Amino acid sequence: MQSTIFLNTESPVFTIQTPTSNGTLSYTVADRAGTMIVQGQVDVKSAQTILPLQKLPEEYYVLTVIDHTSAGAIARTIPFTVISSTTLPADGIFGVSAHFSGNNPLNATRELVAMGASLVREDALWADVETIKGEYNFDSIDRYMSVLLQSGLSPLLIIDYNNRFYDDGLTPHDAVGFIAYAKYAQALVSHYGSQLKAVEVYNEYNGEFATGPGAHNPTNYVKMLSAAYQAIKSIRPDVTVVVGATFGIDLDWFKGLFTAGALAYTDAISVHPYSILSVDVDTPELRGLAKNLQALQDLIKEHNNGQTKPIWITELGWSNVFNVVNESEQAHYLVRSIVLTLAVGVQKYFWYDFINDGTNNRELEQNFGLIRMPDKDGYYTPKPAYTAFAVLIRMLAGRSCLGREPSAFDVYHVRFSGNLHVLWSTPLNQKIELDSVGPLTSISITGKKQLLQPTGGKVTLHLTPEPIYILV
């Protein structure tokens, strides 16, 4: 996979294709604010021209190339990013939902590792593995599991969905189907051994992926879960069994689930806090992420003798469909949703998804990615959200969330250990002051640093919907 993601230790280099091999290319590089950083010109001597740039500081950039090799000057833009290097943590909390089982190129793990996400959520489709009744062939999953292993990435496999040999190919709903599902789950964790540390039981069972007479029924889910949980734990007691994977934070469905006894077979609860709207136009704050996650934890304690369970967000994202949520807003929402959910105790967060699933900007499902599909030069280019995720991972590394600070109604101020503060305001811009006897460092969501000098013992911050990191 050829991408435009570079480390700050290397000089960005681009290969530009032209229709002829005579003439010149002129180019400029602008930062995210539109400020021109670099300009230049190169001679074209073949159909492919190497365009090298100087080393650049961490930031999101746009390279504009004007092709003078044919009649009329043809301009093209190539977004790219420069990020610092990092190492994957042994027990990371950030990941992506990916489609290595589908159309994601397997060598895209380089871009995941560079970003710093250590977790990958993927399908482990039962129908693809048990193609002969009672026999399991894991070739379809092995192809990407081996790459994840080589890359040091930790998988969360979804045990999904059904199999044509049981329950007429519908979601398991009788004893035979439950046992068959459990046997597959057991075979899965056995096959991958210590590489596989966590599995998720089904996906959005409360939504469109459950079919047949047991669909959406919490009691049916618990029967399937209890069989799978016991089968998994009988051979792999170390595996974390993640339960729920609901579309939205469906408190009514979870109440039915817990009443039916699910918490006895649960190591962690997972949710996908999408909007109930057909297009995700609502912000993380309007969606009530923090409030609803706290309500879920309260419900868990109500049914679990006052004890909590870990909550994981195993899918959440905003699509750029129709540009209703533009790419800058997608980056804002990524940072804001992560910070808000960490502040109420969420333990793991997976962004949906890694790479766009297509090029049609009118299709909702094709535009959730952190990275775009290839452009005319074959480059997979990052969106601002990719850079924002990379910067967030570095900023929060080794830090714990200390919670929200008291603030005005539309000001969000979350404090982390190591003297880190994350701030933004929405829907209106706000001006606030922080007490400080010395300069503070401001870091943008794409990594640009600025030193803020105090006046009269205070630093003034002009807050917008775009979060900023402040080191004090």
RABELQUI-V769270 format. One record per residue. N is the residue number from 1. PHI is phi in whole degrees, -180 to 180 (999 if undefined). D_LAST is the distance of its C-alpha to the last C-alpha in Angstrom with 2 decimals. Layout:
BEGIN
n->N phi->PHI d_last->D_LAST
n->N phi->PHI d_last->D_LAST
END
This chain:
BEGIN
n->1 phi->999 d_last->39.60
n->2 phi->-102 d_last->38.61
n->3 phi->-122 d_last->35.18
n->4 phi->-111 d_last->32.90
n->5 phi->-114 d_last->29.84
n->6 phi->-126 d_last->28.82
n->7 phi->-88 d_last->26.45
n->8 phi->-73 d_last->24.60
n->9 phi->-92 d_last->26.85
n->10 phi->-125 d_last->29.95
n->11 phi->-92 d_last->31.57
n->12 phi->-61 d_last->32.35
n->13 phi->-133 d_last->36.13
n->14 phi->-124 d_last->38.19
n->15 phi->-110 d_last->41.88
n->16 phi->-109 d_last->43.41
n->17 phi->-93 d_last->46.85
n->18 phi->-130 d_last->49.28
n->19 phi->-72 d_last->52.79
n->20 phi->-131 d_last->54.36
n->21 phi->-112 d_last->53.79
n->22 phi->-134 d_last->54.13
n->23 phi->125 d_last->51.85
n->24 phi->-140 d_last->48.15
n->25 phi->-119 d_last->44.78
n->26 phi->-105 d_last->42.28
n->27 phi->-151 d_last->38.66
n->28 phi->-136 d_last->35.27
n->29 phi->-123 d_last->31.78
n->30 phi->-121 d_last->29.37
n->31 phi->-82 d_last->25.78
n->32 phi->-66 d_last->24.96
n->33 phi->-80 d_last->24.81
n->34 phi->91 d_last->28.31
n->35 phi->-77 d_last->27.59
n->36 phi->-72 d_last->30.16
n->37 phi->-104 d_last->28.78
n->38 phi->-141 d_last->32.05
n->39 phi->-145 d_last->35.72
n->40 phi->-179 d_last->38.90
n->41 phi->-150 d_last->42.33
n->42 phi->-131 d_last->44.19
n->43 phi->-80 d_last->47.92
n->44 phi->-102 d_last->49.33
n->45 phi->-124 d_last->52.01
n->46 phi->-153 d_last->52.19
n->47 phi->-72 d_last->51.41
n->48 phi->-127 d_last->48.03
n->49 phi->-118 d_last->45.78
n->50 phi->-83 d_last->42.79
n->51 phi->-120 d_last->39.92
n->52 phi->-91 d_last->37.29
n->53 phi->-117 d_last->33.95
n->54 phi->-73 d_last->31.64
n->55 phi->-62 d_last->28.49
n->56 phi->-126 d_last->25.73
n->57 phi->-71 d_last->21.94
n->58 phi->-60 d_last->20.60
n->59 phi->175 d_last->21.57
n->60 phi->-99 d_last->24.44
n->61 phi->-130 d_last->27.47
n->62 phi->-130 d_last->31.03
n->63 phi->-92 d_last->33.88
n->64 phi->-109 d_last->36.85
n->65 phi->-114 d_last->40.13
n->66 phi->-111 d_last->43.29
n->67 phi->-90 d_last->46.47
n->68 phi->-107 d_last->49.25
n->69 phi->-88 d_last->51.68
n->70 phi->-141 d_last->53.87
n->71 phi->-60 d_last->55.08
n->72 phi->83 d_last->52.26
n->73 phi->-87 d_last->48.59
n->74 phi->-103 d_last->46.95
n->75 phi->-102 d_last->43.16
n->76 phi->-138 d_last->41.05
n->77 phi->-116 d_last->37.32
n->78 phi->-129 d_last->35.57
n->79 phi->-68 d_last->32.00
n->80 phi->-151 d_last->30.01
n->81 phi->-136 d_last->26.58
n->82 phi->-122 d_last->24.84
n->83 phi->-129 d_last->22.51
n->84 phi->-81 d_last->21.30
n->85 phi->-76 d_last->23.42
n->86 phi->-152 d_last->22.64
n->87 phi->-117 d_last->24.76
n->88 phi->-72 d_last->25.96
n->89 phi->-72 d_last->24.91
n->90 phi->-67 d_last->27.88
n->91 phi->-131 d_last->27.14
n->92 phi->-73 d_last->25.31
n->93 phi->-115 d_last->24.62
n->94 phi->-114 d_last->24.84
n->95 phi->-155 d_last->28.13
n->96 phi->-134 d_last->30.54
n->97 phi->-85 d_last->33.99
n->98 phi->-125 d_last->36.15
n->99 phi->-126 d_last->39.81
n->100 phi->-65 d_last->40.83
n->101 phi->-75 d_last->43.88
n->102 phi->-116 d_last->44.57
n->103 phi->-106 d_last->43.82
n->104 phi->-72 d_last->40.48
n->105 phi->-65 d_last->41.27
n->106 phi->-64 d_last->40.87
n->107 phi->-80 d_last->39.20
n->108 phi->-72 d_last->36.30
n->109 phi->-61 d_last->34.66
n->110 phi->-58 d_last->33.30
n->111 phi->-70 d_last->31.13
n->112 phi->-68 d_last->30.01
n->113 phi->-63 d_last->29.08
n->114 phi->-61 d_last->27.27
n->115 phi->-66 d_last->25.21
n->116 phi->105 d_last->24.33
n->117 phi->-76 d_last->26.13
n->118 phi->-105 d_last->28.18
n->119 phi->-117 d_last->30.35
n->120 phi->-133 d_last->33.31
n->121 phi->-97 d_last->35.35
n->122 phi->-143 d_last->38.94
n->123 phi->-76 d_last->42.42
n->124 phi->-126 d_last->45.00
n->125 phi->-71 d_last->47.96
n->126 phi->-57 d_last->50.75
n->127 phi->-62 d_last->53.34
n->128 phi->-83 d_last->52.56
n->129 phi->-99 d_last->52.86
n->130 phi->-99 d_last->55.88
n->131 phi->-91 d_last->58.30
n->132 phi->-119 d_last->61.19
n->133 phi->-56 d_last->61.48
n->134 phi->85 d_last->60.26
n->135 phi->-122 d_last->59.00
n->136 phi->-123 d_last->55.49
n->137 phi->-124 d_last->54.64
n->138 phi->-94 d_last->50.93
n->139 phi->-55 d_last->51.33
n->140 phi->-65 d_last->49.55
n->141 phi->-94 d_last->46.40
n->142 phi->-55 d_last->46.79
n->143 phi->-60 d_last->46.29
n->144 phi->-99 d_last->42.60
n->145 phi->-64 d_last->41.90
n->146 phi->-67 d_last->42.91
n->147 phi->-70 d_last->40.49
n->148 phi->-61 d_last->37.59
n->149 phi->-63 d_last->38.55
n->150 phi->-63 d_last->38.67
n->151 phi->-89 d_last->35.25
n->152 phi->77 d_last->33.59
n->153 phi->-95 d_last->32.96
n->154 phi->-100 d_last->33.61
n->155 phi->-88 d_last->35.99
n->156 phi->-113 d_last->36.28
n->157 phi->-96 d_last->39.90
n->158 phi->-89 d_last->41.34
n->159 phi->-85 d_last->44.82
n->160 phi->-135 d_last->46.41
n->161 phi->-118 d_last->48.77
n->162 phi->-147 d_last->52.52
n->163 phi->-148 d_last->55.54
n->164 phi->-64 d_last->58.96
n->165 phi->-81 d_last->60.79
n->166 phi->-133 d_last->59.56
n->167 phi->51 d_last->59.70
n->168 phi->56 d_last->61.13
n->169 phi->76 d_last->57.89
n->170 phi->-96 d_last->55.97
n->171 phi->-55 d_last->53.02
n->172 phi->-50 d_last->54.32
n->173 phi->-146 d_last->56.06
n->174 phi->-133 d_last->58.80
n->175 phi->-59 d_last->59.12
n->176 phi->-64 d_last->60.14
n->177 phi->-65 d_last->57.17
n->178 phi->-63 d_last->54.70
n->179 phi->-66 d_last->56.14
n->180 phi->-64 d_last->56.09
n->181 phi->-62 d_last->52.43
n->182 phi->-65 d_last->51.61
n->183 phi->-65 d_last->53.60
n->184 phi->-64 d_last->51.72
n->185 phi->-59 d_last->48.35
n->186 phi->-66 d_last->49.64
n->187 phi->-63 d_last->50.93
n->188 phi->-63 d_last->47.60
n->189 phi->-71 d_last->45.51
n->190 phi->-71 d_last->48.32
n->191 phi->-62 d_last->48.58
n->192 phi->-95 d_last->44.93
n->193 phi->51 d_last->44.47
n->194 phi->-69 d_last->41.14
n->195 phi->-64 d_last->39.67
n->196 phi->-99 d_last->39.70
n->197 phi->-104 d_last->37.40
n->198 phi->-152 d_last->37.25
n->199 phi->-133 d_last->39.67
n->200 phi->-119 d_last->39.68
n->201 phi->-86 d_last->42.85
n->202 phi->68 d_last->43.94
n->203 phi->-142 d_last->41.95
n->204 phi->48 d_last->41.82
n->205 phi->-62 d_last->44.91
n->206 phi->-81 d_last->44.54
n->207 phi->-120 d_last->44.84
n->208 phi->-79 d_last->47.15
n->209 phi->-84 d_last->47.16
n->210 phi->-93 d_last->49.30
n->211 phi->-132 d_last->53.01
n->212 phi->87 d_last->56.26
n->213 phi->-66 d_last->57.28
n->214 phi->-94 d_last->54.17
n->215 phi->-58 d_last->51.71
n->216 phi->70 d_last->48.78
n->217 phi->-80 d_last->50.39
n->218 phi->-60 d_last->47.88
n->219 phi->-65 d_last->50.75
n->220 phi->-65 d_last->51.88
n->221 phi->-60 d_last->48.39
n->222 phi->-65 d_last->48.25
n->223 phi->-63 d_last->51.64
n->224 phi->-65 d_last->50.45
n->225 phi->-62 d_last->47.19
n->226 phi->-62 d_last->48.92
n->227 phi->-65 d_last->51.34
n->228 phi->-67 d_last->48.65
n->229 phi->-59 d_last->46.31
n->230 phi->-67 d_last->49.14
n->231 phi->-66 d_last->50.40
n->232 phi->-65 d_last->47.00
n->233 phi->-68 d_last->46.27
n->234 phi->-66 d_last->49.80
n->235 phi->-120 d_last->49.00
n->236 phi->-137 d_last->45.20
n->237 phi->-63 d_last->43.68
n->238 phi->-81 d_last->40.36
n->239 phi->-73 d_last->39.94
n->240 phi->-84 d_last->37.53
n->241 phi->-99 d_last->39.57
n->242 phi->-100 d_last->37.54
n->243 phi->-124 d_last->39.38
n->244 phi->115 d_last->39.49
n->245 phi->48 d_last->38.04
n->246 phi->-81 d_last->38.80
n->247 phi->-74 d_last->38.71
n->248 phi->75 d_last->36.35
n->249 phi->-97 d_last->35.32
n->250 phi->-88 d_last->38.97
n->251 phi->-65 d_last->38.96
n->252 phi->-64 d_last->42.74
n->253 phi->-67 d_last->43.38
n->254 phi->-64 d_last->41.06
n->255 phi->-61 d_last->42.87
n->256 phi->-63 d_last->46.13
n->257 phi->-63 d_last->44.71
n->258 phi->-70 d_last->43.54
n->259 phi->-63 d_last->46.78
n->260 phi->-80 d_last->48.70
n->261 phi->99 d_last->47.00
n->262 phi->-64 d_last->44.47
n->263 phi->-65 d_last->41.82
n->264 phi->-70 d_last->44.21
n->265 phi->-122 d_last->43.89
n->266 phi->-132 d_last->40.17
n->267 phi->-99 d_last->37.31
n->268 phi->-153 d_last->34.80
n->269 phi->-104 d_last->35.09
n->270 phi->-122 d_last->34.31
n->271 phi->-139 d_last->34.09
n->272 phi->-125 d_last->33.99
n->273 phi->-78 d_last->32.49
n->274 phi->-75 d_last->34.20
n->275 phi->-76 d_last->35.47
n->276 phi->-78 d_last->39.02
n->277 phi->-75 d_last->39.59
n->278 phi->-69 d_last->41.39
n->279 phi->-125 d_last->38.54
n->280 phi->-76 d_last->34.89
n->281 phi->-98 d_last->34.05
n->282 phi->-86 d_last->31.98
n->283 phi->-79 d_last->28.20
n->284 phi->-58 d_last->26.38
n->285 phi->-73 d_last->25.81
n->286 phi->-65 d_last->29.47
n->287 phi->-73 d_last->30.62
n->288 phi->69 d_last->29.17
n->289 phi->-54 d_last->27.66
n->290 phi->-63 d_last->25.65
n->291 phi->-61 d_last->28.55
n->292 phi->-72 d_last->31.21
n->293 phi->-68 d_last->29.50
n->294 phi->-65 d_last->29.11
n->295 phi->-64 d_last->32.78
n->296 phi->-65 d_last->33.75
n->297 phi->-65 d_last->32.12
n->298 phi->-63 d_last->33.92
n->299 phi->-66 d_last->37.13
n->300 phi->-59 d_last->36.73
n->301 phi->-63 d_last->36.40
n->302 phi->-61 d_last->39.39
n->303 phi->-104 d_last->41.52
n->304 phi->-135 d_last->40.12
n->305 phi->54 d_last->40.67
n->306 phi->80 d_last->37.19
n->307 phi->-96 d_last->35.60
n->308 phi->-88 d_last->33.08
n->309 phi->-130 d_last->33.38
n->310 phi->-61 d_last->30.73
n->311 phi->-112 d_last->30.31
n->312 phi->-115 d_last->29.99
n->313 phi->-95 d_last->29.81
n->314 phi->-99 d_last->32.25
n->315 phi->-156 d_last->32.62
n->316 phi->-166 d_last->30.67
n->317 phi->-169 d_last->30.54
n->318 phi->-127 d_last->31.39
n->319 phi->-89 d_last->34.28
n->320 phi->-91 d_last->34.59
n->321 phi->-55 d_last->38.25
n->322 phi->57 d_last->39.67
n->323 phi->61 d_last->36.15
n->324 phi->-61 d_last->35.79
n->325 phi->-106 d_last->32.28
n->326 phi->-78 d_last->31.43
n->327 phi->-65 d_last->29.56
n->328 phi->-66 d_last->26.34
n->329 phi->-65 d_last->26.54
n->330 phi->-58 d_last->27.27
n->331 phi->-65 d_last->23.97
n->332 phi->-59 d_last->22.15
n->333 phi->-67 d_last->24.17
n->334 phi->-59 d_last->23.52
n->335 phi->-65 d_last->19.74
n->336 phi->-64 d_last->20.15
n->337 phi->-66 d_last->22.96
n->338 phi->-65 d_last->21.24
n->339 phi->-64 d_last->18.10
n->340 phi->-63 d_last->20.49
n->341 phi->-77 d_last->22.83
n->342 phi->-63 d_last->20.44
n->343 phi->-68 d_last->19.35
n->344 phi->-110 d_last->23.05
n->345 phi->95 d_last->23.62
n->346 phi->-60 d_last->25.13
n->347 phi->-98 d_last->25.49
n->348 phi->-144 d_last->26.51
n->349 phi->-139 d_last->26.39
n->350 phi->-115 d_last->28.93
n->351 phi->-79 d_last->28.85
n->352 phi->-111 d_last->32.33
n->353 phi->-128 d_last->33.27
n->354 phi->-77 d_last->32.81
n->355 phi->-123 d_last->35.33
n->356 phi->-49 d_last->37.17
n->357 phi->-92 d_last->40.59
n->358 phi->-178 d_last->42.45
n->359 phi->-120 d_last->42.50
n->360 phi->-89 d_last->43.84
n->361 phi->-76 d_last->41.19
n->362 phi->-98 d_last->43.46
n->363 phi->-106 d_last->43.18
n->364 phi->-53 d_last->40.42
n->365 phi->-69 d_last->40.40
n->366 phi->-88 d_last->40.24
n->367 phi->-130 d_last->36.87
n->368 phi->-87 d_last->34.22
n->369 phi->-69 d_last->33.26
n->370 phi->-83 d_last->30.12
n->371 phi->-130 d_last->32.62
n->372 phi->-83 d_last->35.69
n->373 phi->-66 d_last->39.23
n->374 phi->-58 d_last->40.58
n->375 phi->-89 d_last->41.17
n->376 phi->-67 d_last->44.34
n->377 phi->-92 d_last->43.20
n->378 phi->86 d_last->42.56
n->379 phi->-88 d_last->38.75
n->380 phi->-83 d_last->36.65
n->381 phi->-105 d_last->33.78
n->382 phi->-78 d_last->30.37
n->383 phi->-88 d_last->29.21
n->384 phi->-54 d_last->25.66
n->385 phi->-63 d_last->25.24
n->386 phi->-60 d_last->25.86
n->387 phi->-63 d_last->23.01
n->388 phi->-62 d_last->20.70
n->389 phi->-67 d_last->21.76
n->390 phi->-61 d_last->21.27
n->391 phi->-66 d_last->17.68
n->392 phi->-58 d_last->16.94
n->393 phi->-59 d_last->18.70
n->394 phi->-71 d_last->16.67
n->395 phi->-67 d_last->13.25
n->396 phi->-93 d_last->14.54
n->397 phi->-58 d_last->16.54
n->398 phi->76 d_last->16.46
n->399 phi->-111 d_last->14.18
n->400 phi->-114 d_last->15.79
n->401 phi->-81 d_last->15.53
n->402 phi->-101 d_last->14.95
n->403 phi->104 d_last->16.49
n->404 phi->-81 d_last->16.31
n->405 phi->-93 d_last->14.85
n->406 phi->-58 d_last->17.54
n->407 phi->-159 d_last->17.74
n->408 phi->-61 d_last->20.58
n->409 phi->-52 d_last->23.31
n->410 phi->-104 d_last->22.40
n->411 phi->-110 d_last->18.58
n->412 phi->-115 d_last->17.07
n->413 phi->-138 d_last->13.67
n->414 phi->-116 d_last->13.36
n->415 phi->-107 d_last->10.90
n->416 phi->-122 d_last->11.11
n->417 phi->-62 d_last->10.92
n->418 phi->75 d_last->8.77
n->419 phi->62 d_last->5.45
n->420 phi->-105 d_last->6.65
n->421 phi->-125 d_last->7.95
n->422 phi->-119 d_last->11.20
n->423 phi->-136 d_last->12.89
n->424 phi->-163 d_last->16.35
n->425 phi->-134 d_last->19.38
n->426 phi->-161 d_last->23.03
n->427 phi->-86 d_last->25.75
n->428 phi->-101 d_last->24.80
n->429 phi->-70 d_last->22.02
n->430 phi->-137 d_last->19.90
n->431 phi->-112 d_last->17.86
n->432 phi->-130 d_last->15.17
n->433 phi->-123 d_last->13.01
n->434 phi->-114 d_last->9.64
n->435 phi->-70 d_last->9.80
n->436 phi->-162 d_last->7.89
n->437 phi->-92 d_last->9.92
n->438 phi->-135 d_last->8.50
n->439 phi->-67 d_last->7.80
n->440 phi->-112 d_last->5.24
n->441 phi->-106 d_last->6.83
n->442 phi->-104 d_last->9.08
n->443 phi->-124 d_last->11.53
n->444 phi->-75 d_last->14.83
n->445 phi->-68 d_last->16.91
n->446 phi->-109 d_last->19.05
n->447 phi->100 d_last->16.55
n->448 phi->-76 d_last->16.37
n->449 phi->-103 d_last->13.31
n->450 phi->-147 d_last->12.55
n->451 phi->-92 d_last->10.69
n->452 phi->-109 d_last->10.19
n->453 phi->-92 d_last->11.42
n->454 phi->-77 d_last->11.51
n->455 phi->-127 d_last->15.06
n->456 phi->62 d_last->16.30
n->457 phi->79 d_last->13.01
n->458 phi->-138 d_last->11.95
n->459 phi->-112 d_last->10.61
n->460 phi->-92 d_last->13.24
n->461 phi->-114 d_last->13.00
n->462 phi->-102 d_last->16.42
n->463 phi->-86 d_last->16.66
n->464 phi->-136 d_last->19.61
n->465 phi->-64 d_last->21.10
n->466 phi->-87 d_last->19.24
n->467 phi->-63 d_last->15.99
n->468 phi->-129 d_last->12.76
n->469 phi->-100 d_last->9.84
n->470 phi->-123 d_last->6.31
n->471 phi->-102 d_last->3.80
n->472 phi->-111 d_last->0.00
END
